[in-house]
Amino acid sequence: MIEAPPEHKQYANMAGIVSLSGQPLDFGFEWPDSMMPLSKDYTAVERAVAECVYAGCETVWIVCNKDIQPLVKYRIGDYAEDPAYVSRKFAVNPRDHKKEVPIFYVSVHPNDRFRRDSLGWGVLYGALSAYYTTKQISKWVVPEKFYAAFPYGVYDPSIL
């Protein structure tokens, strides 16, 4: 069997990390800053999750504090649909070809909550949590690459 050159290797497992931890931006609203609306029925954290899915992530890991985790989980849900499979024009039944990308929620460790509380540390903690959690399941689902998406970017994620 002929194997592809290393530069053309397709990575089977890429995990997307969305960090919602960190110091507040002090906009003065009742909701967290990562839940800032960008458009009608579209928030900043939803844009970050869409960015991970458009980038080709197999899983998305959201790192947030326990106090906002129920609100984020209610808004986002447990999975996102892969946009590559949503608009299949030549499929007989497009519903059979949709792919769901699971979303996992990770709480910031209590020792790190007020000491190492930043977006960067949240990305590192999410990557470690994703690696060690999937390593306990099987060696075939361990992520080989990580993609970090931040909720404070304002652009169309479909350009990825």
Secondary structure, DSSP 4 states (H G I P E B T S, - for coil): -PPPPGGGPPPS-EEEEEE--S-------SS-GGG-EEETTEEHHHHHHHHHHHHT-SEEEEEE-TTTHHHHHHHH-SEEE-HHHHT-SS-SSGGGG--EEEEEEEEPPGGGTTTS-SHHHHHHHHHHHHHHHHHHH-TTSS-SEEEEE-TT--S-GGG-
